[in-house]
Amino acid sequence: MQAIFVMVKCELGHAYDVASNMVDTVEYVSEVYSTSGQYDLLVKCYLPAGADIGRFVTGDLQTLSGVKDTYTIVTYNAFT
């Protein structure tokens, strides 16, 4: 599994709806946090090894109603 983080800008007034929709309908979404600053949400996803990150973000996240923009952070190692 590979973890990625996706920062999401939402249409005004729709951040909670987008967050709820992501948690309920997008298979690889683990957690969604509301944030302050330039982006409204921080989405933690665990993708299967070899998954196409670009297709996941553009096809599963960016197409959700209320999503305006995304910024994807690819991770390499988790330190525990």
The 8 nearest C-alpha neighbors of each residue, nearest first, counted from 0:
[[1, 47, 48, 46, 45, 2, 49, 50],
 [0, 2, 46, 45, 48, 47, 3, 74],
 [1, 3, 45, 44, 74, 46, 0, 4],
 [4, 2, 73, 44, 74, 72, 43, 45],
 [3, 5, 43, 72, 42, 71, 44, 6],
 [6, 4, 71, 42, 70, 41, 72, 7],
 [5, 7, 41, 70, 69, 40, 38, 42],
 [6, 8, 69, 40, 38, 68, 39, 5],
 [9, 7, 38, 68, 39, 67, 66, 69],
 [10, 8, 66, 67, 65, 14, 13, 11],
 [9, 11, 65, 13, 67, 66, 12, 8],
 [12, 10, 13, 9, 14, 65, 8, 67],
 [11, 13, 14, 10, 9, 15, 16, 65],
 [12, 14, 16, 10, 11, 15, 65, 17],
 [15, 13, 17, 16, 9, 12, 18, 39],
 [14, 16, 18, 17, 13, 19, 12, 33],
 [15, 17, 19, 13, 18, 14, 20, 65],
 [16, 18, 20, 14, 15, 19, 65, 13],
 [19, 17, 15, 21, 20, 16, 14, 31],
 [18, 20, 16, 22, 21, 17, 15, 23],
 [19, 21, 17, 23, 18, 22, 24, 16],
 [22, 20, 18, 25, 24, 23, 19, 17],
 [21, 23, 19, 20, 24, 28, 25, 18],
 [24, 22, 20, 21, 19, 25, 26, 18],
 [23, 25, 21, 20, 22, 26, 19, 28],
 [26, 24, 21, 28, 27, 22, 23, 59],
 [25, 27, 28, 24, 22, 23, 29, 21],
 [26, 28, 44, 45, 25, 46, 29, 47],
 [29, 27, 44, 26, 25, 30, 43, 22],
 [28, 30, 44, 43, 27, 45, 31, 22],
 [31, 29, 43, 42, 28, 32, 22, 44],
 [30, 32, 42, 41, 18, 43, 40, 33],
 [33, 31, 41, 40, 34, 42, 30, 18],
 [32, 34, 40, 39, 41, 31, 35, 14],
 [35, 33, 39, 40, 32, 36, 41, 38],
 [34, 36, 39, 38, 37, 33, 40, 41],
 [37, 35, 38, 34, 39, 40, 8, 33],
 [36, 38, 39, 35, 8, 34, 7, 6],
 [39, 37, 8, 7, 36, 40, 6, 34],
 [38, 40, 8, 34, 33, 7, 35, 9],
 [41, 39, 33, 7, 34, 32, 6, 38],
 [40, 42, 6, 32, 31, 5, 7, 33],
 [41, 43, 31, 5, 4, 30, 6, 40],
 [44, 42, 4, 30, 29, 3, 28, 31],
 [45, 43, 28, 29, 3, 27, 2, 4],
 [46, 44, 2, 1, 27, 0, 3, 29],
 [45, 47, 1, 0, 27, 50, 44, 2],
 [48, 46, 0, 50, 49, 1, 45, 27],
 [49, 47, 0, 50, 1, 46, 51, 45],
 [48, 50, 47, 51, 46, 1, 0, 52],
 [51, 49, 47, 48, 52, 46, 55, 54],
 [50, 52, 54, 53, 55, 49, 46, 56],
 [53, 51, 55, 54, 50, 56, 46, 3],
 [54, 52, 56, 55, 51, 57, 58, 50],
 [53, 55, 57, 58, 51, 52, 56, 59],
 [54, 56, 52, 59, 58, 53, 57, 51],
 [55, 57, 60, 53, 54, 59, 58, 61],
 [58, 56, 61, 54, 55, 53, 59, 60],
 [57, 59, 55, 54, 56, 62, 60, 61],
 [58, 60, 55, 56, 57, 62, 61, 25],
 [61, 59, 56, 62, 63, 57, 58, 55],
 [62, 60, 57, 63, 66, 56, 59, 58],
 [61, 63, 60, 58, 59, 64, 57, 66],
 [64, 62, 61, 60, 66, 65, 59, 17],
 [63, 65, 66, 62, 17, 61, 67, 10],
 [64, 66, 10, 9, 13, 17, 63, 67],
 [65, 67, 9, 64, 63, 61, 68, 8],
 [68, 66, 9, 8, 10, 65, 69, 7],
 [69, 67, 8, 7, 66, 9, 70, 61],
 [70, 68, 7, 6, 8, 5, 71, 61],
 [69, 71, 6, 5, 7, 72, 68, 4],
 [72, 70, 5, 4, 6, 73, 69, 3],
 [71, 73, 4, 3, 5, 74, 70, 6],
 [74, 72, 3, 71, 4, 75, 2, 1],
 [75, 73, 3, 2, 76, 72, 1, 4],
 [74, 76, 73, 77, 1, 2, 3, 72],
 [77, 75, 74, 78, 2, 1, 79, 73],
 [78, 76, 79, 75, 74, 2, 1, 3],
 [77, 79, 76, 75, 74, 2, 1, 3],
 [78, 77, 76, 75, 74, 2, 1, 0]]
